[in-house]
Amino acid sequence: MSQPEMPEYKGAPLDGERGPGLGCFWIQVVLLVGLLVLTPLSVVWAWPSMVSAALLILSLALLFFVGQTMIFLLRLVAADRRSRRRPMAPTARPTVGDLEDTSHKEDAGAG
């Protein structure tokens, strides 16, 4: 059985070693949660408006990076699952991928 094609990331096959890791993601999430708590408190505590604005802009920028890192990590998980998606029990019905592979082989044999 041939290996499924790996999804592309920046024009090359997706490689988990090239992108951000899980540690980077958790650091970003902790910083984002801290900023999401601190930003409204800076307004309540009457900090200078420039500080509150800077915290808000920093929160939005960090939210963007957390989202991008999450998308990258989810693509890694999906690629890993795609490469080993097999029924556990020998009596299990074929998966959709198995059915598609069978139909592609039949199409190739007929043409």
Kinemage of the C-alpha trace (Angstrom):
@kinemage 1
@onewidth
@group {chain A} dominant
@subgroup {mainchain}
@vectorlist {calphas} color= white
{ca met a 1} P 0.000 0.000 0.000
{ca ser a 2} L 1.394 3.411 -0.933
{ca gln a 3} L 1.992 6.112 1.637
{ca pro a 4} L -0.618 8.901 1.552
{ca glu a 5} L 0.647 12.210 0.252
{ca met a 6} L 1.734 14.531 3.062
{ca pro a 7} L 0.026 17.930 3.167
{ca glu a 8} L 2.106 20.891 2.042
{ca tyr a 9} L 3.284 23.725 4.256
{ca lys a 10} L 4.933 26.731 2.593
{ca gly a 11} L 5.363 24.799 -0.657
{ca ala a 12} L 7.090 21.749 0.834
{ca pro a 13} L 5.841 18.576 2.551
{ca leu a 14} L 4.747 19.270 6.119
{ca asp a 15} L 7.605 18.612 8.533
{ca gly a 16} L 6.899 18.838 12.257
{ca glu a 17} L 10.529 19.584 13.048
{ca arg a 18} L 10.487 22.827 11.035
{ca gly a 19} L 7.525 24.503 12.701
{ca pro a 20} L 6.621 25.597 16.212
{ca gly a 21} L 6.308 22.923 18.849
{ca leu a 22} L 3.868 22.237 21.622
{ca gly a 23} L 6.018 24.058 24.192
{ca cys a 24} L 5.962 27.210 22.081
{ca phe a 25} L 2.189 26.906 21.813
{ca trp a 26} L 1.663 26.612 25.579
{ca ile a 27} L 3.937 29.591 26.271
{ca gln a 28} L 1.884 31.641 23.809
{ca val a 29} L -1.397 30.518 25.412
{ca val a 30} L -0.212 31.390 28.928
{ca leu a 31} L 0.930 34.837 27.764
{ca leu a 32} L -2.372 35.380 25.951
{ca val a 33} L -4.425 34.450 29.018
{ca gly a 34} L -2.312 36.795 31.141
{ca leu a 35} L -2.833 39.637 28.686
{ca leu a 36} L -6.563 38.934 28.431
{ca val a 37} L -6.826 39.331 32.208
{ca leu a 38} L -4.433 42.281 32.512
{ca thr a 39} L -5.795 44.397 29.632
{ca pro a 40} L -9.251 45.137 31.106
{ca leu a 41} L -7.752 45.477 34.583
{ca ser a 42} L -5.419 48.176 33.275
{ca val a 43} L -8.511 50.217 32.374
{ca val a 44} L -10.177 49.590 35.756
{ca trp a 45} L -6.991 50.546 37.580
{ca ala a 46} L -6.780 53.761 35.504
{ca trp a 47} L -3.370 53.071 33.997
{ca pro a 48} L -2.314 55.507 31.250
{ca ser a 49} L -4.341 54.996 28.097
{ca met a 50} L -1.188 54.342 26.050
{ca val a 51} L -0.360 51.359 28.275
{ca ser a 52} L -3.893 49.962 27.947
{ca ala a 53} L -3.798 50.460 24.177
{ca ala a 54} L -0.394 48.758 23.948
{ca leu a 55} L -1.698 45.789 25.970
{ca leu a 56} L -4.730 45.527 23.685
{ca ile a 57} L -2.596 45.606 20.523
{ca leu a 58} L -0.195 43.065 22.025
{ca ser a 59} L -3.164 40.822 22.914
{ca leu a 60} L -4.464 40.955 19.348
{ca ala a 61} L -1.035 40.216 17.862
{ca leu a 62} L -0.505 37.299 20.241
{ca leu a 63} L -3.984 35.981 19.447
{ca phe a 64} L -2.969 35.881 15.775
{ca phe a 65} L 0.195 33.887 16.542
{ca val a 66} L -1.638 31.467 18.852
{ca gly a 67} L -4.154 30.828 16.073
{ca gln a 68} L -1.464 30.207 13.476
{ca thr a 69} L 0.456 27.863 15.779
{ca met a 70} L -2.763 25.986 16.564
{ca ile a 71} L -3.503 25.541 12.855
{ca phe a 72} L 0.028 24.228 12.240
{ca leu a 73} L -0.200 21.746 15.113
{ca leu a 74} L -3.640 20.548 14.017
{ca arg a 75} L -2.297 19.948 10.510
{ca leu a 76} L 0.502 17.832 12.006
{ca val a 77} L -2.016 15.751 13.957
{ca ala a 78} L -4.206 15.309 10.877
{ca ala a 79} L -1.218 14.265 8.752
{ca asp a 80} L -0.132 11.744 11.378
{ca arg a 81} L -3.622 10.285 11.649
{ca arg a 82} L -3.979 10.053 7.887
{ca ser a 83} L -0.847 7.908 7.668
{ca arg a 84} L -2.115 5.277 10.154
{ca arg a 85} L -5.902 5.249 9.871
{ca arg a 86} L -6.781 1.563 9.999
{ca pro a 87} L -9.583 -0.283 11.783
{ca met a 88} L -8.373 -1.977 14.950
{ca ala a 89} L -10.502 -5.143 14.730
{ca pro a 90} L -9.935 -7.587 11.853
{ca thr a 91} L -13.710 -7.910 11.425
{ca ala a 92} L -14.250 -4.128 11.159
{ca arg a 93} L -15.917 -2.727 8.074
{ca pro a 94} L -13.652 -0.912 5.588
{ca thr a 95} L -13.107 2.806 6.147
{ca val a 96} L -14.021 5.439 3.579
{ca gly a 97} L -10.349 5.664 2.629
{ca asp a 98} L -10.219 1.903 2.040
{ca leu a 99} L -13.291 2.107 -0.172
{ca glu a 100} L -11.776 5.006 -2.141
{ca asp a 101} L -8.502 3.120 -2.589
{ca thr a 102} L -10.391 0.094 -3.862
{ca ser a 103} L -12.388 2.173 -6.342
{ca his a 104} L -9.201 3.928 -7.564
{ca lys a 105} L -7.525 0.571 -8.125
{ca glu a 106} L -10.540 -0.697 -10.049
{ca asp a 107} L -10.593 2.488 -12.151
{ca ala a 108} L -6.876 2.142 -12.897
{ca gly a 109} L -7.328 -1.508 -13.862
{ca ala a 110} L -10.227 -0.708 -16.195
{ca gly a 111} L -8.480 2.180 -17.964
